[in-house]
Amino acid sequence: MTMDERIARINELYHKSKTEGLTEEEKAEQALLRKEYVLSIRRNLRASLDNVSILEPDGTVTKPQRKLNN
């Protein structure tokens, strides 16, 4: 299933939940699809941030360090 298909299914389930309600299976499917979507967004953001470099005023290029969660 492509990301566009997943988004369409998430939207379809959302609209159905507002009109008719969802079965337990549909609720589980919706939760799984949302989780996959959020993970995909996080991976894409991380990949973008990993490619960021900072040009310092002295002309050097540095890569930002990851901040560790404490």
PDB file of N, H, CA, C and O in Angstrom:
ATOM      1  N   MET A   1       0.856  -1.176   0.000  1.00  0.00           N
ATOM      2  CA  MET A   1       0.000   0.000   0.000  1.00  0.00           C
ATOM      3  C   MET A   1       0.899   1.235   0.000  1.00  0.00           C
ATOM      4  O   MET A   1       1.795   1.352   0.836  1.00  0.00           O
ATOM      5  N   THR A   2       0.664   2.146  -0.926  1.00  0.00           N
ATOM      6  H   THR A   2      -0.064   2.051  -1.605  1.00  0.00           H
ATOM      7  CA  THR A   2       1.458   3.369  -1.000  1.00  0.00           C
ATOM      8  C   THR A   2       1.011   4.354   0.074  1.00  0.00           C
ATOM      9  O   THR A   2      -0.042   4.182   0.689  1.00  0.00           O
ATOM     10  N   MET A   3       1.817   5.383   0.292  1.00  0.00           N
ATOM     11  H   MET A   3       2.672   5.523  -0.207  1.00  0.00           H
ATOM     12  CA  MET A   3       1.478   6.375   1.306  1.00  0.00           C
ATOM     13  C   MET A   3       0.186   7.111   0.932  1.00  0.00           C
ATOM     14  O   MET A   3      -0.624   7.417   1.807  1.00  0.00           O
ATOM     15  N   ASP A   4      -0.009   7.392  -0.337  1.00  0.00           N
ATOM     16  H   ASP A   4       0.649   7.144  -1.048  1.00  0.00           H
ATOM     17  CA  ASP A   4      -1.246   8.065  -0.761  1.00  0.00           C
ATOM     18  C   ASP A   4      -2.471   7.200  -0.470  1.00  0.00           C
ATOM     19  O   ASP A   4      -3.514   7.704  -0.055  1.00  0.00           O
ATOM     20  N   GLU A   5      -2.333   5.906  -0.692  1.00  0.00           N
ATOM     21  H   GLU A   5      -1.485   5.497  -1.030  1.00  0.00           H
ATOM     22  CA  GLU A   5      -3.438   4.983  -0.402  1.00  0.00           C
ATOM     23  C   GLU A   5      -3.700   4.915   1.096  1.00  0.00           C
ATOM     24  O   GLU A   5      -4.852   4.848   1.526  1.00  0.00           O
ATOM     25  N   ARG A   6      -2.625   4.933   1.896  1.00  0.00           N
ATOM     26  H   ARG A   6      -1.689   4.988   1.546  1.00  0.00           H
ATOM     27  CA  ARG A   6      -2.791   4.914   3.350  1.00  0.00           C
ATOM     28  C   ARG A   6      -3.506   6.174   3.832  1.00  0.00           C
ATOM     29  O   ARG A   6      -4.417   6.104   4.657  1.00  0.00           O
ATOM     30  N   ILE A   7      -3.091   7.310   3.318  1.00  0.00           N
ATOM     31  H   ILE A   7      -2.351   7.367   2.648  1.00  0.00           H
ATOM     32  CA  ILE A   7      -3.719   8.577   3.713  1.00  0.00           C
ATOM     33  C   ILE A   7      -5.188   8.580   3.322  1.00  0.00           C
ATOM     34  O   ILE A   7      -6.039   9.017   4.096  1.00  0.00           O
ATOM     35  N   ALA A   8      -5.485   8.095   2.128  1.00  0.00           N
ATOM     36  H   ALA A   8      -4.794   7.739   1.500  1.00  0.00           H
ATOM     37  CA  ALA A   8      -6.879   8.035   1.681  1.00  0.00           C
ATOM     38  C   ALA A   8      -7.693   7.124   2.599  1.00  0.00           C
ATOM     39  O   ALA A   8      -8.834   7.443   2.935  1.00  0.00           O
ATOM     40  N   ARG A   9      -7.119   5.998   3.003  1.00  0.00           N
ATOM     41  H   ARG A   9      -6.193   5.739   2.730  1.00  0.00           H
ATOM     42  CA  ARG A   9      -7.834   5.067   3.900  1.00  0.00           C
ATOM     43  C   ARG A   9      -8.010   5.679   5.285  1.00  0.00           C
ATOM     44  O   ARG A   9      -9.066   5.519   5.898  1.00  0.00           O
ATOM     45  N   ILE A  10      -6.990   6.381   5.790  1.00  0.00           N
ATOM     46  H   ILE A  10      -6.132   6.512   5.292  1.00  0.00           H
ATOM     47  CA  ILE A  10      -7.108   7.070   7.077  1.00  0.00           C
ATOM     48  C   ILE A  10      -8.257   8.063   7.019  1.00  0.00           C
ATOM     49  O   ILE A  10      -9.075   8.125   7.938  1.00  0.00           O
ATOM     50  N   ASN A  11      -8.323   8.838   5.949  1.00  0.00           N
ATOM     51  H   ASN A  11      -7.658   8.788   5.203  1.00  0.00           H
ATOM     52  CA  ASN A  11      -9.388   9.822   5.792  1.00  0.00           C
ATOM     53  C   ASN A  11     -10.758   9.165   5.666  1.00  0.00           C
ATOM     54  O   ASN A  11     -11.747   9.643   6.222  1.00  0.00           O
ATOM     55  N   GLU A  12     -10.796   8.079   4.936  1.00  0.00           N
ATOM     56  H   GLU A  12      -9.993   7.690   4.484  1.00  0.00           H
ATOM     57  CA  GLU A  12     -12.050   7.336   4.763  1.00  0.00           C
ATOM     58  C   GLU A  12     -12.565   6.829   6.116  1.00  0.00           C
ATOM     59  O   GLU A  12     -13.751   6.947   6.423  1.00  0.00           O
ATOM     60  N   LEU A  13     -11.667   6.271   6.907  1.00  0.00           N
ATOM     61  H   LEU A  13     -10.703   6.175   6.658  1.00  0.00           H
ATOM     62  CA  LEU A  13     -12.059   5.766   8.229  1.00  0.00           C
ATOM     63  C   LEU A  13     -12.460   6.909   9.159  1.00  0.00           C
ATOM     64  O   LEU A  13     -13.379   6.757   9.964  1.00  0.00           O
ATOM     65  N   TYR A  14     -11.787   8.039   9.057  1.00  0.00           N
ATOM     66  H   TYR A  14     -11.041   8.162   8.403  1.00  0.00           H
ATOM     67  CA  TYR A  14     -12.143   9.194   9.882  1.00  0.00           C
ATOM     68  C   TYR A  14     -13.564   9.659   9.565  1.00  0.00           C
ATOM     69  O   TYR A  14     -14.369   9.879  10.470  1.00  0.00           O
ATOM     70  N   HIS A  15     -13.862   9.805   8.285  1.00  0.00           N
ATOM     71  H   HIS A  15     -13.209   9.627   7.550  1.00  0.00           H
ATOM     72  CA  HIS A  15     -15.195  10.267   7.897  1.00  0.00           C
ATOM     73  C   HIS A  15     -16.272   9.255   8.305  1.00  0.00           C
ATOM     74  O   HIS A  15     -17.363   9.637   8.731  1.00  0.00           O
ATOM     75  N   LYS A  16     -15.959   7.984   8.173  1.00  0.00           N
ATOM     76  H   LYS A  16     -15.073   7.674   7.828  1.00  0.00           H
ATOM     77  CA  LYS A  16     -16.915   6.960   8.582  1.00  0.00           C
ATOM     78  C   LYS A  16     -17.136   7.006  10.094  1.00  0.00           C
ATOM     79  O   LYS A  16     -18.255   6.799  10.565  1.00  0.00           O
ATOM     80  N   SER A  17     -16.068   7.278  10.858  1.00  0.00           N
ATOM     81  H   SER A  17     -15.159   7.446  10.476  1.00  0.00           H
ATOM     82  CA  SER A  17     -16.210   7.339  12.318  1.00  0.00           C
ATOM     83  C   SER A  17     -17.110   8.487  12.738  1.00  0.00           C
ATOM     84  O   SER A  17     -17.788   8.399  13.761  1.00  0.00           O
ATOM     85  N   LYS A  18     -17.125   9.558  11.966  1.00  0.00           N
ATOM     86  H   LYS A  18     -16.574   9.630  11.134  1.00  0.00           H
ATOM     87  CA  LYS A  18     -17.964  10.708  12.291  1.00  0.00           C
ATOM     88  C   LYS A  18     -19.422  10.495  11.903  1.00  0.00           C
ATOM     89  O   LYS A  18     -20.314  11.094  12.504  1.00  0.00           O
ATOM     90  N   THR A  19     -19.673   9.651  10.907  1.00  0.00           N
ATOM     91  H   THR A  19     -18.949   9.164  10.419  1.00  0.00           H
ATOM     92  CA  THR A  19     -21.050   9.448  10.457  1.00  0.00           C
ATOM     93  C   THR A  19     -21.685   8.190  11.053  1.00  0.00           C
ATOM     94  O   THR A  19     -22.742   8.262  11.680  1.00  0.00           O
ATOM     95  N   GLU A  20     -21.047   7.050  10.858  1.00  0.00           N
ATOM     96  H   GLU A  20     -20.188   6.991  10.348  1.00  0.00           H
ATOM     97  CA  GLU A  20     -21.642   5.767  11.256  1.00  0.00           C
ATOM     98  C   GLU A  20     -21.010   5.174  12.509  1.00  0.00           C
ATOM     99  O   GLU A  20     -21.672   4.463  13.267  1.00  0.00           O
ATOM    100  N   GLY A  21     -19.757   5.459  12.722  1.00  0.00           N
ATOM    101  H   GLY A  21     -19.219   6.036  12.107  1.00  0.00           H
ATOM    102  CA  GLY A  21     -19.009   4.785  13.772  1.00  0.00           C
ATOM    103  C   GLY A  21     -18.184   3.666  13.159  1.00  0.00           C
ATOM    104  O   GLY A  21     -18.459   3.212  12.049  1.00  0.00           O
ATOM    105  N   LEU A  22     -17.173   3.228  13.894  1.00  0.00           N
ATOM    106  H   LEU A  22     -16.950   3.597  14.796  1.00  0.00           H
ATOM    107  CA  LEU A  22     -16.277   2.187  13.387  1.00  0.00           C
ATOM    108  C   LEU A  22     -16.422   0.907  14.198  1.00  0.00           C
ATOM    109  O   LEU A  22     -16.735   0.928  15.388  1.00  0.00           O
ATOM    110  N   THR A  23     -16.183  -0.211  13.510  1.00  0.00           N
ATOM    111  H   THR A  23     -15.929  -0.228  12.543  1.00  0.00           H
ATOM    112  CA  THR A  23     -16.120  -1.485  14.212  1.00  0.00           C
ATOM    113  C   THR A  23     -14.774  -1.564  14.929  1.00  0.00           C
ATOM    114  O   THR A  23     -13.897  -0.733  14.695  1.00  0.00           O
ATOM    115  N   GLU A  24     -14.610  -2.540  15.782  1.00  0.00           N
ATOM    116  H   GLU A  24     -15.322  -3.216  15.972  1.00  0.00           H
ATOM    117  CA  GLU A  24     -13.334  -2.702  16.496  1.00  0.00           C
ATOM    118  C   GLU A  24     -12.191  -2.973  15.516  1.00  0.00           C
ATOM    119  O   GLU A  24     -11.075  -2.489  15.709  1.00  0.00           O
ATOM    120  N   GLU A  25     -12.471  -3.746  14.467  1.00  0.00           N
ATOM    121  H   GLU A  25     -13.377  -4.139  14.310  1.00  0.00           H
ATOM    122  CA  GLU A  25     -11.443  -4.025  13.458  1.00  0.00           C
ATOM    123  C   GLU A  25     -11.025  -2.750  12.743  1.00  0.00           C
ATOM    124  O   GLU A  25      -9.839  -2.532  12.498  1.00  0.00           O
ATOM    125  N   GLU A  26     -11.991  -1.912  12.410  1.00  0.00           N
ATOM    126  H   GLU A  26     -12.955  -2.090  12.609  1.00  0.00           H
ATOM    127  CA  GLU A  26     -11.690  -0.655  11.721  1.00  0.00           C
ATOM    128  C   GLU A  26     -10.924   0.303  12.636  1.00  0.00           C
ATOM    129  O   GLU A  26     -10.040   1.027  12.176  1.00  0.00           O
ATOM    130  N   LYS A  27     -11.258   0.308  13.918  1.00  0.00           N
ATOM    131  H   LYS A  27     -11.975  -0.280  14.291  1.00  0.00           H
ATOM    132  CA  LYS A  27     -10.520   1.144  14.870  1.00  0.00           C
ATOM    133  C   LYS A  27      -9.063   0.710  14.951  1.00  0.00           C
ATOM    134  O   LYS A  27      -8.159   1.545  14.990  1.00  0.00           O
ATOM    135  N   ALA A  28      -8.840  -0.617  14.977  1.00  0.00           N
ATOM    136  H   ALA A  28      -9.574  -1.295  14.945  1.00  0.00           H
ATOM    137  CA  ALA A  28      -7.476  -1.142  15.028  1.00  0.00           C
ATOM    138  C   ALA A  28      -6.722  -0.800  13.748  1.00  0.00           C
ATOM    139  O   ALA A  28      -5.551  -0.422  13.793  1.00  0.00           O
ATOM    140  N   GLU A  29      -7.400  -0.934  12.600  1.00  0.00           N
ATOM    141  H   GLU A  29      -8.351  -1.241  12.564  1.00  0.00           H
ATOM    142  CA  GLU A  29      -6.787  -0.588  11.320  1.00  0.00           C
ATOM    143  C   GLU A  29      -6.422   0.891  11.290  1.00  0.00           C
ATOM    144  O   GLU A  29      -5.332   1.258  10.852  1.00  0.00           O
ATOM    145  N   GLN A  30      -7.333   1.737  11.756  1.00  0.00           N
ATOM    146  H   GLN A  30      -8.219   1.439  12.113  1.00  0.00           H
ATOM    147  CA  GLN A  30      -7.101   3.177  11.770  1.00  0.00           C
ATOM    148  C   GLN A  30      -5.886   3.513  12.648  1.00  0.00           C
ATOM    149  O   GLN A  30      -5.046   4.322  12.256  1.00  0.00           O
ATOM    150  N   ALA A  31      -5.794   2.903  13.816  1.00  0.00           N
ATOM    151  H   ALA A  31      -6.477   2.245  14.134  1.00  0.00           H
ATOM    152  CA  ALA A  31      -4.673   3.149  14.721  1.00  0.00           C
ATOM    153  C   ALA A  31      -3.355   2.718  14.082  1.00  0.00           C
ATOM    154  O   ALA A  31      -2.356   3.430  14.177  1.00  0.00           O
ATOM    155  N   LEU A  32      -3.350   1.560  13.436  1.00  0.00           N
ATOM    156  H   LEU A  32      -4.162   0.981  13.358  1.00  0.00           H
ATOM    157  CA  LEU A  32      -2.150   1.059  12.784  1.00  0.00           C
ATOM    158  C   LEU A  32      -1.725   1.980  11.641  1.00  0.00           C
ATOM    159  O   LEU A  32      -0.546   2.308  11.515  1.00  0.00           O
ATOM    160  N   LEU A  33      -2.678   2.396  10.811  1.00  0.00           N
ATOM    161  H   LEU A  33      -3.636   2.129  10.913  1.00  0.00           H
ATOM    162  CA  LEU A  33      -2.364   3.279   9.689  1.00  0.00           C
ATOM    163  C   LEU A  33      -1.823   4.623  10.178  1.00  0.00           C
ATOM    164  O   LEU A  33      -0.879   5.165   9.603  1.00  0.00           O
ATOM    165  N   ARG A  34      -2.421   5.151  11.232  1.00  0.00           N
ATOM    166  H   ARG A  34      -3.188   4.711  11.700  1.00  0.00           H
ATOM    167  CA  ARG A  34      -1.936   6.422  11.783  1.00  0.00           C
ATOM    168  C   ARG A  34      -0.522   6.271  12.325  1.00  0.00           C
ATOM    169  O   ARG A  34       0.315   7.152  12.128  1.00  0.00           O
ATOM    170  N   LYS A  35      -0.249   5.164  13.003  1.00  0.00           N
ATOM    171  H   LYS A  35      -0.929   4.448  13.163  1.00  0.00           H
ATOM    172  CA  LYS A  35       1.085   4.918  13.557  1.00  0.00           C
ATOM    173  C   LYS A  35       2.120   4.832  12.431  1.00  0.00           C
ATOM    174  O   LYS A  35       3.195   5.424  12.527  1.00  0.00           O
ATOM    175  N   GLU A  36       1.793   4.094  11.367  1.00  0.00           N
ATOM    176  H   GLU A  36       0.920   3.614  11.289  1.00  0.00           H
ATOM    177  CA  GLU A  36       2.696   3.975  10.226  1.00  0.00           C
ATOM    178  C   GLU A  36       2.937   5.335   9.585  1.00  0.00           C
ATOM    179  O   GLU A  36       4.060   5.645   9.188  1.00  0.00           O
ATOM    180  N   TYR A  37       1.890   6.145   9.482  1.00  0.00           N
ATOM    181  H   TYR A  37       0.978   5.892   9.805  1.00  0.00           H
ATOM    182  CA  TYR A  37       2.005   7.472   8.880  1.00  0.00           C
ATOM    183  C   TYR A  37       2.939   8.355   9.702  1.00  0.00           C
ATOM    184  O   TYR A  37       3.820   9.011   9.146  1.00  0.00           O
ATOM    185  N   VAL A  38       2.755   8.376  11.006  1.00  0.00           N
ATOM    186  H   VAL A  38       2.039   7.843  11.457  1.00  0.00           H
ATOM    187  CA  VAL A  38       3.593   9.203  11.881  1.00  0.00           C
ATOM    188  C   VAL A  38       5.052   8.746  11.817  1.00  0.00           C
ATOM    189  O   VAL A  38       5.955   9.581  11.772  1.00  0.00           O
ATOM    190  N   LEU A  39       5.292   7.438  11.811  1.00  0.00           N
ATOM    191  H   LEU A  39       4.558   6.760  11.847  1.00  0.00           H
ATOM    192  CA  LEU A  39       6.658   6.921  11.707  1.00  0.00           C
ATOM    193  C   LEU A  39       7.302   7.331  10.388  1.00  0.00           C
ATOM    194  O   LEU A  39       8.487   7.662  10.352  1.00  0.00           O
ATOM    195  N   SER A  40       6.541   7.310   9.320  1.00  0.00           N
ATOM    196  H   SER A  40       5.578   7.041   9.349  1.00  0.00           H
ATOM    197  CA  SER A  40       7.046   7.713   8.017  1.00  0.00           C
ATOM    198  C   SER A  40       7.432   9.199   8.020  1.00  0.00           C
ATOM    199  O   SER A  40       8.484   9.572   7.500  1.00  0.00           O
ATOM    200  N   ILE A  41       6.588  10.028   8.597  1.00  0.00           N
ATOM    201  H   ILE A  41       5.733   9.725   9.018  1.00  0.00           H
ATOM    202  CA  ILE A  41       6.882  11.459   8.680  1.00  0.00           C
ATOM    203  C   ILE A  41       8.151  11.684   9.496  1.00  0.00           C
ATOM    204  O   ILE A  41       9.004  12.479   9.102  1.00  0.00           O
ATOM    205  N   ARG A  42       8.284  11.003  10.614  1.00  0.00           N
ATOM    206  H   ARG A  42       7.592  10.356  10.934  1.00  0.00           H
ATOM    207  CA  ARG A  42       9.475  11.146  11.462  1.00  0.00           C
ATOM    208  C   ARG A  42      10.738  10.709  10.723  1.00  0.00           C
ATOM    209  O   ARG A  42      11.769  11.377  10.803  1.00  0.00           O
ATOM    210  N   ARG A  43      10.659   9.588  10.003  1.00  0.00           N
ATOM    211  H   ARG A  43       9.821   9.046   9.938  1.00  0.00           H
ATOM    212  CA  ARG A  43      11.824   9.121   9.234  1.00  0.00           C
ATOM    213  C   ARG A  43      12.230  10.123   8.176  1.00  0.00           C
ATOM    214  O   ARG A  43      13.416  10.398   7.995  1.00  0.00           O
ATOM    215  N   ASN A  44      11.239  10.675   7.468  1.00  0.00           N
ATOM    216  H   ASN A  44      10.275  10.451   7.615  1.00  0.00           H
ATOM    217  CA  ASN A  44      11.538  11.662   6.434  1.00  0.00           C
ATOM    218  C   ASN A  44      12.147  12.919   7.025  1.00  0.00           C
ATOM    219  O   ASN A  44      13.086  13.477   6.457  1.00  0.00           O
ATOM    220  N   LEU A  45      11.630  13.371   8.152  1.00  0.00           N
ATOM    221  H   LEU A  45      10.867  12.918   8.613  1.00  0.00           H
ATOM    222  CA  LEU A  45      12.170  14.553   8.812  1.00  0.00           C
ATOM    223  C   LEU A  45      13.597  14.289   9.278  1.00  0.00           C
ATOM    224  O   LEU A  45      14.477  15.129   9.091  1.00  0.00           O
ATOM    225  N   ARG A  46      13.832  13.134   9.881  1.00  0.00           N
ATOM    226  H   ARG A  46      13.117  12.451  10.033  1.00  0.00           H
ATOM    227  CA  ARG A  46      15.179  12.791  10.348  1.00  0.00           C
ATOM    228  C   ARG A  46      16.151  12.750   9.183  1.00  0.00           C
ATOM    229  O   ARG A  46      17.266  13.258   9.302  1.00  0.00           O
ATOM    230  N   ALA A  47      15.763  12.165   8.067  1.00  0.00           N
ATOM    231  H   ALA A  47      14.857  11.753   7.970  1.00  0.00           H
ATOM    232  CA  ALA A  47      16.634  12.100   6.889  1.00  0.00           C
ATOM    233  C   ALA A  47      16.952  13.497   6.387  1.00  0.00           C
ATOM    234  O   ALA A  47      18.089  13.770   6.000  1.00  0.00           O
ATOM    235  N   SER A  48      15.974  14.380   6.387  1.00  0.00           N
ATOM    236  H   SER A  48      15.051  14.158   6.701  1.00  0.00           H
ATOM    237  CA  SER A  48      16.212  15.762   5.960  1.00  0.00           C
ATOM    238  C   SER A  48      17.159  16.472   6.907  1.00  0.00           C
ATOM    239  O   SER A  48      18.075  17.168   6.470  1.00  0.00           O
ATOM    240  N   LEU A  49      16.944  16.300   8.202  1.00  0.00           N
ATOM    241  H   LEU A  49      16.200  15.734   8.558  1.00  0.00           H
ATOM    242  CA  LEU A  49      17.801  16.963   9.187  1.00  0.00           C
ATOM    243  C   LEU A  49      19.223  16.409   9.173  1.00  0.00           C
ATOM    244  O   LEU A  49      20.175  17.138   9.454  1.00  0.00           O
ATOM    245  N   ASP A  50      19.372  15.131   8.851  1.00  0.00           N
ATOM    246  H   ASP A  50      18.599  14.539   8.624  1.00  0.00           H
ATOM    247  CA  ASP A  50      20.713  14.545   8.773  1.00  0.00           C
ATOM    248  C   ASP A  50      21.527  15.141   7.630  1.00  0.00           C
ATOM    249  O   ASP A  50      22.755  15.057   7.636  1.00  0.00           O
ATOM    250  N   ASN A  51      20.858  15.741   6.655  1.00  0.00           N
ATOM    251  H   ASN A  51      19.860  15.810   6.650  1.00  0.00           H
ATOM    252  CA  ASN A  51      21.556  16.342   5.519  1.00  0.00           C
ATOM    253  C   ASN A  51      21.780  17.841   5.682  1.00  0.00           C
ATOM    254  O   ASN A  51      22.211  18.502   4.737  1.00  0.00           O
ATOM    255  N   VAL A  52      21.498  18.383   6.846  1.00  0.00           N
ATOM    256  H   VAL A  52      21.148  17.846   7.613  1.00  0.00           H
ATOM    257  CA  VAL A  52      21.668  19.814   7.091  1.00  0.00           C
ATOM    258  C   VAL A  52      23.101  20.087   7.527  1.00  0.00           C
ATOM    259  O   VAL A  52      23.662  19.367   8.353  1.00  0.00           O
ATOM    260  N   SER A  53      23.679  21.128   6.966  1.00  0.00           N
ATOM    261  H   SER A  53      23.223  21.714   6.295  1.00  0.00           H
ATOM    262  CA  SER A  53      24.996  21.607   7.383  1.00  0.00           C
ATOM    263  C   SER A  53      24.876  23.090   7.659  1.00  0.00           C
ATOM    264  O   SER A  53      24.058  23.786   7.057  1.00  0.00           O
ATOM    265  N   ILE A  54      25.711  23.571   8.588  1.00  0.00           N
ATOM    266  H   ILE A  54      26.376  23.005   9.077  1.00  0.00           H
ATOM    267  CA  ILE A  54      25.674  24.984   8.961  1.00  0.00           C
ATOM    268  C   ILE A  54      26.955  25.641   8.472  1.00  0.00           C
ATOM    269  O   ILE A  54      28.056  25.171   8.759  1.00  0.00           O
ATOM    270  N   LEU A  55      26.801  26.730   7.732  1.00  0.00           N
ATOM    271  H   LEU A  55      25.906  27.111   7.499  1.00  0.00           H
ATOM    272  CA  LEU A  55      27.941  27.510   7.277  1.00  0.00           C
ATOM    273  C   LEU A  55      28.224  28.565   8.339  1.00  0.00           C
ATOM    274  O   LEU A  55      27.437  29.491   8.534  1.00  0.00           O
ATOM    275  N   GLU A  56      29.346  28.418   9.017  1.00  0.00           N
ATOM    276  H   GLU A  56      29.986  27.666   8.858  1.00  0.00           H
ATOM    277  CA  GLU A  56      29.732  29.329  10.092  1.00  0.00           C
ATOM    278  C   GLU A  56      30.252  30.639   9.498  1.00  0.00           C
ATOM    279  O   GLU A  56      30.666  30.668   8.339  1.00  0.00           O
ATOM    280  N   PRO A  57      30.237  31.721  10.280  1.00  0.00           N
ATOM    281  CA  PRO A  57      30.730  33.013   9.790  1.00  0.00           C
ATOM    282  C   PRO A  57      32.194  32.977   9.326  1.00  0.00           C
ATOM    283  O   PRO A  57      32.590  33.765   8.468  1.00  0.00           O
ATOM    284  N   ASP A  58      32.996  32.067   9.889  1.00  0.00           N
ATOM    285  H   ASP A  58      32.675  31.426  10.587  1.00  0.00           H
ATOM    286  CA  ASP A  58      34.402  31.979   9.475  1.00  0.00           C
ATOM    287  C   ASP A  58      34.591  31.133   8.214  1.00  0.00           C
ATOM    288  O   ASP A  58      35.718  30.950   7.755  1.00  0.00           O
ATOM    289  N   GLY A  59      33.501  30.620   7.657  1.00  0.00           N
ATOM    290  H   GLY A  59      32.585  30.769   8.030  1.00  0.00           H
ATOM    291  CA  GLY A  59      33.563  29.871   6.410  1.00  0.00           C
ATOM    292  C   GLY A  59      33.591  28.366   6.577  1.00  0.00           C
ATOM    293  O   GLY A  59      33.523  27.643   5.583  1.00  0.00           O
ATOM    294  N   THR A  60      33.687  27.873   7.793  1.00  0.00           N
ATOM    295  H   THR A  60      33.742  28.460   8.600  1.00  0.00           H
ATOM    296  CA  THR A  60      33.700  26.432   7.999  1.00  0.00           C
ATOM    297  C   THR A  60      32.275  25.882   7.956  1.00  0.00           C
ATOM    298  O   THR A  60      31.308  26.590   8.237  1.00  0.00           O
ATOM    299  N   VAL A  61      32.176  24.639   7.606  1.00  0.00           N
ATOM    300  H   VAL A  61      32.962  24.064   7.377  1.00  0.00           H
ATOM    301  CA  VAL A  61      30.885  23.960   7.542  1.00  0.00           C
ATOM    302  C   VAL A  61      30.842  22.910   8.642  1.00  0.00           C
ATOM    303  O   VAL A  61      31.739  22.074   8.749  1.00  0.00           O
ATOM    304  N   THR A  62      29.796  22.958   9.458  1.00  0.00           N
ATOM    305  H   THR A  62      29.067  23.638   9.371  1.00  0.00           H
ATOM    306  CA  THR A  62      29.646  21.978  10.535  1.00  0.00           C
ATOM    307  C   THR A  62      28.286  21.303  10.433  1.00  0.00           C
ATOM    308  O   THR A  62      27.316  21.876   9.938  1.00  0.00           O
ATOM    309  N   LYS A  63      28.248  20.082  10.911  1.00  0.00           N
ATOM    310  H   LYS A  63      29.036  19.616  11.313  1.00  0.00           H
ATOM    311  CA  LYS A  63      26.975  19.368  10.982  1.00  0.00           C
ATOM    312  C   LYS A  63      26.474  19.486  12.412  1.00  0.00           C
ATOM    313  O   LYS A  63      27.256  19.327  13.350  1.00  0.00           O
ATOM    314  N   PRO A  64      25.193  19.761  12.599  1.00  0.00           N
ATOM    315  CA  PRO A  64      24.649  19.840  13.960  1.00  0.00           C
ATOM    316  C   PRO A  64      24.745  18.483  14.652  1.00  0.00           C
ATOM    317  O   PRO A  64      24.648  17.437  14.011  1.00  0.00           O
ATOM    318  N   GLN A  65      24.936  18.517  15.960  1.00  0.00           N
ATOM    319  H   GLN A  65      25.015  19.367  16.480  1.00  0.00           H
ATOM    320  CA  GLN A  65      24.981  17.298  16.753  1.00  0.00           C
ATOM    321  C   GLN A  65      23.584  16.958  17.234  1.00  0.00           C
ATOM    322  O   GLN A  65      22.794  17.850  17.545  1.00  0.00           O
ATOM    323  N   ARG A  66      23.279  15.682  17.294  1.00  0.00           N
ATOM    324  H   ARG A  66      23.920  14.958  17.041  1.00  0.00           H
ATOM    325  CA  ARG A  66      21.982  15.262  17.832  1.00  0.00           C
ATOM    326  C   ARG A  66      21.943  15.530  19.325  1.00  0.00           C
ATOM    327  O   ARG A  66      22.908  15.274  20.045  1.00  0.00           O
ATOM    328  N   LYS A  67      20.827  16.042  19.767  1.00  0.00           N
ATOM    329  H   LYS A  67      20.044  16.249  19.182  1.00  0.00           H
ATOM    330  CA  LYS A  67      20.643  16.256  21.199  1.00  0.00           C
ATOM    331  C   LYS A  67      20.092  14.968  21.782  1.00  0.00           C
ATOM    332  O   LYS A  67      19.078  14.446  21.317  1.00  0.00           O
ATOM    333  N   LEU A  68      20.767  14.459  22.804  1.00  0.00           N
ATOM    334  H   LEU A  68      21.591  14.883  23.182  1.00  0.00           H
ATOM    335  CA  LEU A  68      20.324  13.229  23.449  1.00  0.00           C
ATOM    336  C   LEU A  68      19.231  13.546  24.441  1.00  0.00           C
ATOM    337  O   LEU A  68      19.313  14.541  25.161  1.00  0.00           O
ATOM    338  N   ASN A  69      18.215  12.716  24.488  1.00  0.00           N
ATOM    339  H   ASN A  69      18.149  11.907  23.904  1.00  0.00           H
ATOM    340  CA  ASN A  69      17.139  12.887  25.460  1.00  0.00           C
ATOM    341  C   ASN A  69      17.628  12.459  26.819  1.00  0.00           C
ATOM    342  O   ASN A  69      18.168  11.364  26.972  1.00  0.00           O
ATOM    343  N   ASN A  70      17.448  13.304  27.801  1.00  0.00           N
ATOM    344  H   ASN A  70      17.010  14.194  27.676  1.00  0.00           H
ATOM    345  CA  ASN A  70      17.873  12.984  29.168  1.00  0.00           C
ATOM    346  C   ASN A  70      16.729  12.559  30.014  1.00  0.00           C
ATOM    347  O   ASN A  70      16.912  12.254  31.192  1.00  0.00           O
TER     348      ASN A  70
END
